[in-house]
Amino acid sequence: MKATVVIPNLNGAGWLRDSIESVWAQTMRDFELIVIDNASTDESLEIARSYVGRKNYTLIENDHNTGFSYAVNQGIRAAKGEFVALFNNDAFAEPDWLENLIRAAEADERIFAVSSLMIRHFERELADDAGDYVTILGFACKRGDGMKASRYAKPCRVFSACGGAALYRKSILDKIGLFDENFFAYYEDVDISWRANSLGYKNVYCPTAKCYHICGATTGAVRYNPFKSIQSGRNSILLPYKNMPILMFLLNILPLTAGYLLKAAMFRLRGFGPAYGQGFKEALKVMGKLEKPRFRLKNLPNYILIELWLIADTFRYIVYRVQRAFHIQ
């Protein structure tokens, strides 16, 4: 089988059926669909169950909310496809979405992940995500968020694919490991892409793989809420700590500290300072549980490339913030 599409679901009654139907409508037919339900309490569980018995459809029901990483790992372990596509329950794919993702991945066997052009569902001239990047301040950011989607018409290499609508090569997942379940929600996709970058694999962006996304529908956080603030405070610290070799981490400790202080101030101004602080405390507890990839001399060119990326993308972030401040799209 060529591909497996995995949709994690939590209380997505308002959009799950349309999301599933957009997957079934794909022009590329050699795929299976796996829905992972994380103990939904609304009608979305019955919607997911209504497809049971359909060919190449599997429903996995969890008895509690396991978080994104655990749920998608369940799907990946059950997957029969050569590629695994993760798809949010509040996203809706164009009919050639999967076909274009696979075509992009097959251009180079070193490609690990392919990121879609995610477009805002209710503002279809604007991009939601065109691949993710990380700054030297420790910020993980959505490329193109709120900008004109037409600006992102060219394929390119990106630091990370957004796990809301991305394709992964299963053979490389088998080598580098699955999503880190210490990242309950948010940043887990950047973590696994960073791991792939460190090992010399590539993550790319495919502008013709289009889908439409209801931003923050599952978590209820278009921008901020207590849950997202906790996860941000927690995972933005775990991300570089886990993936940077110790010398690289020490080299970047000052800009990272400045970034965390800036973020703490931002969350405090928005009324979520205590939640962000709780996330910071949780990060300190989790650090000892993280499995840091071993430093390998042969990967030194990859570490250098990542460092240059972090620096360059800090300037990308500054330009983006200036453009948003002046309403430039």
N, C-alpha and C positions, 0 to 999 in steps of 0.2 A: 504494500500500500504506500502511496506517495506521501500522504500527509495525514496528520491528526490535528483537529481543531479542538482546543480545550477552553471551555467557558466556565469560570467560577461564578457562582451566583449566591447572593445574599439579599433576600427581600427585594427582588427586581421585578415585581409583578407588573409594573407600568411599562416595561420595555423588553423583558426577556423574550417574549414570543417573537417580536419583530427582529430582535437580534438573531435568534435561532433561524428564523425564516430567511434572513439575509445570507446566512451561511449555507443553508440548503439550496439557495438560488445560484450558487457559484458555477461558473462555466467549467471549471476544472472539477471533475466528478470523482476522481480517485482519492477520496478522503473519508475519514470517519469523524464523528462528532462525539465528544465526551463532555457532559455537563457535571460539574461538581457543586452540589448544593451544601452550603454551610449552615444548616439548621434554620432555613427560612421559616418565618412565622406568618408570612402573607400568602397570597394565592400563587406566587411564583413556583413553589414546590409542585403544586398540582399542574401548572403549565409544563414544567420539566417532565413530570411523570406522563403527561399526555402523549409524549413522543416515544415512550418505551414500546418496543416491538418493531419500531421502524429499523430498516436495515442500516447497519453501521452507526447505530446510536447507542450510547451507554450513559446511564445516569448513576452517579455515585452520591449517596446521601450520608452526610456527616451528622452526628448527634449534637454538635456544638460548633461555634464559629472558630475554625482552626486558623484563620488568617489566610492571606493570599498565597504566601509561599508554600505552606503545607498543602493547600488545596491543589495548586497547579502541579506540585510534585506528584500528587496522587494521579493526576491525569497523565503526566509524562511517563510515569512508571507503567501505566496501563496502555500507553500508546503503541500502536502497531506501525505507524507511519515513519518514513525516512526523515520527514520534517515534522516539527510540532509547532503549531501556531496558537499563541495565546490571544484570547479575544474577550474584551470586557462585556459584561451582560448589558451594558448601556451604550453599546456601539453597534453600528449598522453598516455592513460592508457593501461596497459596489460589487456587481456580479463577477468582475475580473480581479478582485482583490487578491484572492489566494493564488491564482494563476500568475499574477505579476510578482508576488513575493517569491514564489518558487523559481521563476525565471531569473530573478535577481540573484538568488542564492546559488543557483547552478552555474553562474558565470565564473565562480572561483571556489574550489573545494576548501580553501582556507577561510571562507566566509562562515562565521558562526551565527550571526543574527542579522535579520533584515527588518528595519523599522518602516512602518507605514506612514503615509500622510494622513494624520488624524485631523479632521475638520470639525469645527464647532457645529453641533447639530442645529442649533437655533440661530446661528450667524454664519451661514455657509460660505461667506466670502473670507472668513478668518480661519487661520490654522489654530489647532489646539496643540499639536505636537508633531514635529518633523525630526525626531531623534533627540536624545538627551545629551547634556554635557555637564562637566564638573569644573568648578573654579578652584584656584589655589586657596580660596577662603573656605573651602569645604561645602559650598553651595552646589547642589544638584539641580539643574534647571532644564525646563522644556524649551527646546529650540523652536522658535517661531510662534510661541504662545501669544495669541491676540494680534498677530501680524497678518497681512494679506496672504492668503494661501498661495496666490499666484507667484509670490516671491520664492517659493520653494519647489520649483519645477525641474531642478536638475538632480540627478542621482549623485551621491557623494558618500565618502566614508564618514561615520559619526563615532563619537565616543561610546554611546550606548543606544540600544534600541529601547523604545518604550514598551513595556510588557503589556500595555493595554491593547495592543494590536501589533504583534511582532511574530516573526517566524524564526525558529531555532533549528539548527542541524542536530539531530538526535545523536549522531555518532560522536560529535564533539561534547555534547552534554554528558555522554557516557564516560568521556575522558576527564572532564574538568569538574564534574559534579553538578548536582541540581541546585535549585534556588535555596539560599541559606534561610532556614526556618527561624533563625534568631531575628530576622527582619519580618515582623508580623505583617506589616503593610507599609508601603512606600520604600523606595530606594533599593528594594531587592533586585529589580531589573538592572539598575545601574551597577550594583555589586557584582552580578554575574557577568555583565558585559566588561567590567573592569578586570575581572579574573581572566576572561578570554583575551583582552588586550595584553595583559601581562605575559601570557603564554604565546603571543604572536599571532593570534587569530584576528579576524576582521569583523567589524560591525558596520553595516551600510544602511543607507536610506534609499527607499524606492518611492519616488513621487507618484508613480502610476498606481500604486497599491493604496487606494483611497477608502476611507471609512468615515463615518460621522459619529461624533461622540457627545453624549450628554455629560458635560464636565461635572464630576463630583457627585453623580447621582447615587452611587452605592453608599459612600461614606457620609453624604450630606455636607460635603465640604468643597464648595467651588473655590474658596480661598482659605478660610481658617475656621476651625472649631476646636474644642478641647482635645478630641481624639487625634486630629491631624497635628495639632501642636505638640502633643506628647510624642507621636511617632517621628515628627521632624526633629525635635530636640534629641531624641534617642538615636535615630538612624543616621543623622548627618554626622554624628561623632563616630559611630561604629564603622561607617563606610570607609573613610581614609585610614582609620586605625587598623582595620583588618587588611586592607589591600596594599598599603604602602610598606615596603621593606623598612626596617627600623631606621636605617640611615636616611632614607627619603622622608620618613615621618619627622625625624628630628630636624632635617633641613627645612621643613615646611611648618614647624610648630608655631612660629610667630604669626605668619599669615592665617593659619588655621585658628589660632586663639583670637586674633582680631575678628575673624569671620564669626566665630561663636558669640563673642561679645556683641557684635553688631546685630546678630540674629536675636539674641536675648533681649536687646533693647527694642527691636522691631516687634517682637511678640508681646513685650510688656506694654508698648504703646497701643497695641490692638486689644489689650485686655486679657491676653493669654499667657502672661508671664509665669504664673504658677504652673500651668500645664507644661510649658516648655521646660521649666526647671525640673518637673517630675520626670520628663523624658531624659534629661541630662543625668539624673540620679540612676534611672534604670540602665542607661548606657554603661555607667561605671560597674554595675552589677553583672552585666552581660559580657563585658570585655574578656573575662577569664574563660568564657565558654566558646569564644570564637576560634575557629580553626584557620589561623593565618597561613596563607600559602608560603611555602619555603622559598627563601631567596636562592636563586640559581644564577650563576655568573653568565650562563648562556642567554639569559633573559635580560641582561643589562641594557641592550639597545631598546628593548620594549619599555623598560622603566624610564629611560631617558626620554623616549617619545611621549610617554604619559606625562612626565613632568613638563615638557614643552607644551603639551596640550592644555594642561591645567593653567599655565601662565597665559597662553593665547586666549583661552576661553574666559579668563577673568576680564580681558579687554572686551570680548564679545558681550559679556554680561553688562559691563559698564555702558557700552553703546546701546544695548537693548533698554536699559533703565532710562537713559537719556531720551531715546525715541518714545518710550511710553510716557515719560513726563511731558513731552511736547505733543503727544497724541499722534505720533508719526507711525503709520501702519504700512 
